[in-house]
Amino acid sequence: MPLPTWTPDLPALDLLLSVAELGSVGRAAKAHRVSQPSASARLARLERQLGVSLLVRGARGSTLTPAGEAVVAWARAVVDEARALTDGVLALRADRGARLRIAASLTIAEYLMPLWLLALRRANPDLEVAVTVENSHDVSDRVRSGTADVGFIETPTVPPGLSARQVGEDRLALAVAHDYPLAARARGIRARDLLDQPLLLREPGSGTRDTFLAALTATLGGREPALPYATELGSTTTIVATALAGGGIAVVSARAVSTELDDGRLVELAVAALQLTRPLHAVWLGQRPTGLAFELMSIAAQSRPH
């Protein structure tokens, strides 16, 4: 039996799902890389096709009507199956070179990604890979905009609008030069003691910075403290070098200072009750990642220490 002439098109249903997930037509339009007027027109056309009102538009965003809730529930399975169809057809095209666009945070890109990619290339020798290294906030933006198929971030929580899978863990270290004043009492430091110290932090948007500030806020009672002596530096390498020179407390992944801690040039501070372990997540747009993205995140998850 043929489909009715008023059957909605798949991109319109996909756009409706994004509105339901992101809470506004504007954010959904950005995720689909179309203008807001174009997205609004597409949704209005969908409502005319179906003959029901789907959205209630307001100053703070868009909410689903009861009919919209029902359509979204049915549409999810339809769009998921359509993605499976398009992924399968693309895989069948003989003229399609395999390509995977990855965005990764600095810690993951430097210390973990090389081994993951080596394993992926063993299984896919003709694979073309493009890797962009940014802070976690910018990685998420790349995935939302569609310029990366998969992102790897190190923030304490998953940004809204993205699907995610945890692929590992990382621990932050607070490290100082061996002759830094606090080094002599490295085991007896309170979180409050850090407020009067020159903390060496990455820029806003960095997962390392976000993790540290969230942990410090939780330890100090739930209100983010002022850090009047903090210094913002643009790279982990610069932070470590500054700490080695006695310039303050490096807030970095423990992976980034393992050599310096082992040889005694840096000393790790133990701060009571400060929880500095963070999850590492793979993130992607939509319900299902591409086949190659799924393969890479599976490799990442399998390489986690047990």
C-alpha positions in Angstrom: 0.0 0.0 0.0 1.5 3.4 -1.0 2.2 6.1 1.6 -0.4 8.9 1.8 0.5 12.1 -0.2 0.7 14.0 3.1 3.4 11.8 4.6 6.0 14.2 6.2 9.5 14.4 4.9 12.3 13.0 7.0 14.4 16.2 7.4 11.3 18.0 8.8 10.7 15.2 11.4 14.4 15.3 12.3 14.2 19.1 12.8 11.1 18.6 15.0 13.1 16.1 17.1 15.8 18.7 17.6 13.3 21.3 18.7 12.0 18.8 21.3 15.5 18.0 22.5 17.0 21.6 22.5 13.9 23.5 23.5 13.8 26.2 20.8 13.5 26.5 17.0 16.5 28.8 17.0 18.8 26.2 18.6 17.4 23.5 16.4 18.0 25.6 13.3 21.7 26.2 14.4 22.2 22.4 14.9 20.8 21.7 11.4 22.8 24.6 9.9 19.8 26.4 8.5 18.4 29.9 9.3 15.7 30.3 11.9 13.1 31.6 9.4 13.8 28.5 7.2 13.4 26.2 10.1 10.2 27.9 11.2 8.8 27.6 7.7 9.7 23.9 7.5 7.9 23.3 10.8 4.9 25.2 9.8 4.7 23.2 6.5 5.0 20.0 8.6 2.0 21.1 10.7 0.0 21.8 7.6 0.9 18.4 6.2 -0.2 16.6 9.3 -3.2 18.8 10.0 -2.3 19.2 13.7 -0.5 21.8 15.8 2.8 20.6 17.0 4.5 23.5 18.9 3.6 26.3 21.2 6.1 29.1 20.5 6.9 31.5 23.3 9.5 34.1 24.3 11.6 31.5 26.1 11.4 28.8 23.5 9.1 26.3 22.0 7.2 23.5 23.8 5.4 20.5 22.3 1.6 20.3 22.2 0.1 17.0 23.2 -0.2 16.1 19.5 3.4 17.2 19.1 4.5 14.9 21.9 2.8 12.0 20.2 4.3 12.8 16.8 7.8 13.1 18.3 7.4 9.7 20.0 6.6 8.1 16.7 9.1 10.1 14.7 12.1 9.0 16.7 12.0 5.4 15.5 11.4 6.6 11.9 14.3 8.9 11.9 16.6 6.4 13.6 15.8 3.8 10.9 16.3 6.5 8.2 19.8 7.1 9.6 20.5 3.4 9.5 19.4 3.4 5.9 21.6 6.3 4.8 24.6 5.0 6.7 24.2 1.7 5.0 23.8 3.2 1.5 26.9 5.4 2.0 28.9 2.3 3.0 27.8 0.6 -0.2 29.0 3.5 -2.5 32.2 2.3 -4.2 33.3 5.9 -4.8 33.1 6.9 -1.2 36.5 7.2 0.6 36.2 6.4 4.3 36.5 9.6 6.4 36.1 10.4 10.0 36.1 13.9 11.4 37.2 14.0 15.1 37.4 16.9 17.6 39.2 16.2 20.8 40.1 18.1 23.9 43.8 18.7 24.5 44.4 16.0 27.2 42.7 13.4 25.2 44.3 14.4 21.9 47.8 14.4 23.4 47.8 11.4 25.7 45.0 9.0 24.5 44.0 9.6 20.9 47.2 8.4 19.2 46.8 4.8 20.5 43.1 4.9 19.6 43.7 6.0 16.1 46.5 3.4 15.6 44.0 0.6 16.6 41.3 2.2 14.3 43.7 2.3 11.3 44.7 -1.3 11.8 41.1 -2.3 11.2 40.5 0.4 8.5 43.8 0.8 6.6 42.3 3.2 4.0 40.6 5.4 6.5 41.1 9.1 6.1 41.0 10.9 9.5 40.9 14.6 10.3 41.5 15.5 14.0 40.9 19.0 15.4 42.3 19.8 18.9 40.3 22.4 20.9 39.1 22.9 24.5 36.0 20.8 25.5 33.5 23.7 25.0 34.7 24.2 21.4 34.7 20.5 20.7 31.1 20.4 21.7 30.3 23.3 19.4 32.0 21.6 16.5 29.9 18.5 17.0 26.7 20.5 17.3 27.5 22.4 14.1 28.2 19.2 12.2 31.8 19.9 11.4 32.9 16.9 13.5 31.3 13.5 13.5 32.4 12.7 17.0 34.0 14.7 19.8 35.9 13.7 22.9 35.6 15.9 26.0 36.7 16.0 29.6 34.0 18.2 31.2 32.4 17.0 34.5 29.0 16.9 32.7 27.8 16.3 29.2 26.7 19.5 27.4 22.9 19.7 26.5 21.8 18.7 23.0 24.4 15.9 22.5 24.4 12.2 22.9 27.3 10.7 24.9 29.1 7.6 26.0 31.7 7.5 28.7 34.9 6.1 27.4 37.3 6.6 30.3 38.4 8.6 33.3 41.1 11.1 34.1 42.4 12.6 37.3 43.6 16.1 37.8 46.7 16.9 39.8 47.6 20.0 41.7 51.4 20.2 41.2 54.1 22.6 42.5 57.8 22.9 42.1 59.7 20.8 44.7 60.9 24.0 46.4 57.6 25.8 46.3 56.4 26.9 49.9 53.4 24.5 49.9 55.5 21.5 48.9 56.8 21.0 52.4 53.2 20.3 53.7 51.9 18.7 50.5 49.7 16.2 52.5 48.0 18.7 54.8 46.3 21.2 52.6 42.6 22.3 52.7 40.6 23.4 49.8 40.2 26.8 51.3 44.0 27.2 51.4 44.0 27.3 47.6 42.0 30.5 47.4 45.1 32.6 48.4 47.4 30.8 46.0 48.5 31.6 42.4 46.5 28.9 40.6 47.6 28.2 37.0 44.5 27.4 35.0 43.5 26.8 31.5 41.1 29.2 29.7 37.3 29.2 30.2 35.7 26.4 28.2 38.5 24.0 29.2 37.3 20.7 30.7 40.2 20.8 33.1 39.2 24.2 34.4 35.5 23.3 34.6 36.3 20.1 36.5 38.5 21.9 39.0 36.1 24.7 39.6 33.2 22.3 40.1 35.2 20.2 42.6 36.3 23.3 44.5 32.8 24.7 44.6 31.4 21.4 45.9 34.0 21.2 48.6 33.5 24.8 49.8 29.7 24.5 50.1 28.2 25.0 46.7 29.2 28.5 45.8 31.9 29.1 43.3 34.7 31.1 45.0 36.6 34.1 43.7 40.2 33.2 42.7 41.9 36.6 42.9 45.4 35.2 42.3 44.6 32.8 39.5 46.5 33.0 36.2 44.9 31.9 32.9 47.3 30.2 30.5 46.5 28.9 27.1 48.2 25.5 27.1 49.1 22.7 29.4 52.7 22.9 28.4 52.9 26.6 29.5 51.2 25.7 32.8 53.7 23.0 33.6 56.6 25.2 32.7 55.3 28.0 34.9 54.9 25.6 37.8 58.4 24.2 37.3 59.7 27.8 37.5 57.9 28.2 40.9 55.2 30.4 39.5 52.2 28.7 41.2 50.1 25.6 41.4 49.5 23.8 38.1 46.0 22.5 37.7 46.4 19.8 34.9 45.7 16.2 34.1 47.9 13.9 36.1 49.0 12.4 32.8 50.6 15.7 31.8 52.9 15.8 34.8 53.6 12.1 35.4 57.3 12.4 34.4 57.9 15.5 36.5 56.2 13.9 39.5 58.2 10.7 39.1 61.6 12.5 38.9 60.8 14.9 41.8 60.8 18.2 39.9 57.1 18.6 40.8 55.3 17.6 44.0 51.6 16.8 44.0 49.4 18.5 46.6 46.9 16.4 48.4 43.8 18.5 49.2 41.3 17.0 51.7 37.9 16.2 50.2 38.7 17.7 46.8 37.3 15.2 44.2 39.4 15.6 41.0 38.5 12.5 39.0 36.5 13.3 35.9 34.8 11.2 33.2 35.9 11.3 29.6 33.1 11.2 27.1 32.6 10.7 23.4 29.8 13.0 22.1 27.8 13.1 18.9 24.8 14.7 17.4 21.6 12.7 17.1 20.5 9.4 18.4 23.1 7.2 16.7 26.8 7.8 15.9 28.3 7.0 12.5 29.7 3.5 12.1 33.3 4.8 12.2 32.6 7.0 15.2 31.1 4.1 17.0 34.1 1.9 16.2 36.5 4.6 17.6 34.6 5.1 20.8 34.4 1.3 21.3 38.2 1.2 21.0 38.5 4.0 23.5 36.2 2.3 26.0 38.0 -1.0 25.7 41.4 0.6 26.4 40.2 1.9 29.8 42.3 0.5 32.6 40.5 -2.2 34.7 
